[in-house]
Amino acid sequence: SEWLRRRLRMYIWKQWKKPKTKVQNLHKLGIPEWQAYQWGNSRLGYWRIAGSPVLSRSITNEKLALAEYYDFPAQYEQLRKLH
């Protein structure tokens, strides 16, 4: 479950592509401008950024659920209990 959420954050980060877009989106998600600039222009890899505290604070589990990125392990457990 944790791995899957990190993978989703990595996918979202990768979709933003340009540093300018990353900075703007991080700022929209509540990260202070100076910190958004710092992380948006980072040259760290996608996986490393996905595990960063900045992305975990801005793209929370609740926001992933609101965007309909479902908790697949929980759904699997529910389906498994039905059979």
C-alpha positions as CSV (number, residue, x, y, z in Angstrom):
1,S,0.0,0.0,0.0
2,E,2.8,2.4,0.9
3,W,4.7,1.4,-2.2
4,L,1.7,2.0,-4.4
5,R,1.0,5.5,-3.0
6,R,4.6,6.4,-3.5
7,R,4.4,5.1,-7.1
8,L,1.3,7.3,-7.7
9,R,3.1,10.3,-6.3
10,M,6.0,9.5,-8.7
11,Y,3.6,9.3,-11.6
12,I,2.0,12.6,-10.7
13,W,5.5,14.3,-10.4
14,K,6.5,12.8,-13.7
15,Q,3.3,14.2,-15.4
16,W,4.2,17.8,-14.3
17,K,7.4,17.5,-16.5
18,K,8.8,21.1,-16.3
19,P,10.3,22.7,-13.2
20,K,8.0,25.7,-13.6
21,T,4.9,23.5,-13.6
22,K,6.2,21.6,-10.6
23,V,6.8,24.8,-8.6
24,Q,3.3,26.1,-9.5
25,N,1.5,22.9,-8.6
26,L,3.4,22.5,-5.3
27,H,2.5,26.1,-4.4
28,K,-1.1,25.4,-5.2
29,L,-1.0,22.4,-2.9
30,G,0.1,24.5,0.0
31,I,3.9,24.3,0.0
32,P,5.6,27.7,0.7
33,E,6.9,29.3,-2.4
34,W,10.6,29.1,-1.5
35,Q,10.3,25.4,-0.7
36,A,8.3,24.7,-3.9
37,Y,11.0,26.4,-5.9
38,Q,13.7,24.4,-4.2
39,W,12.0,21.0,-4.8
40,G,10.6,21.9,-8.2
41,N,14.0,22.6,-9.5
42,S,15.6,19.6,-7.8
43,R,17.6,17.2,-10.0
44,L,16.8,14.2,-7.8
45,G,15.2,11.2,-9.5
46,Y,11.4,10.7,-9.7
47,W,11.4,7.9,-7.1
48,R,13.5,9.9,-4.7
49,I,11.3,12.9,-4.9
50,A,8.1,10.7,-4.5
51,G,9.4,9.6,-1.1
52,S,10.3,13.2,0.0
53,P,8.4,14.9,2.8
54,V,7.4,17.7,0.5
55,L,5.5,15.5,-1.9
56,S,4.0,13.5,1.0
57,R,2.7,16.7,2.6
58,S,1.3,18.2,-0.6
59,I,-0.1,15.0,-2.2
60,T,-1.6,13.4,0.9
61,N,-3.4,10.1,1.0
62,E,-6.7,12.0,1.3
63,K,-6.0,13.9,-1.9
64,L,-5.2,10.7,-3.7
65,A,-8.5,9.2,-2.5
66,L,-10.3,12.4,-3.6
67,A,-8.7,12.1,-7.1
68,E,-10.1,8.5,-7.2
69,Y,-6.8,6.8,-6.8
70,Y,-8.2,3.9,-4.8
71,D,-6.5,2.0,-2.1
72,F,-6.1,-1.2,-4.0
73,P,-4.9,-3.4,-1.2
74,A,-7.9,-2.5,1.0
75,Q,-10.2,-3.2,-1.9
76,Y,-8.5,-6.5,-2.5
77,E,-9.0,-7.5,1.1
78,Q,-12.7,-6.6,0.9
79,L,-13.2,-8.7,-2.2
80,R,-11.3,-11.6,-0.6
81,K,-13.5,-11.6,2.4
82,L,-16.6,-11.8,0.2
83,H,-15.5,-15.2,-1.3
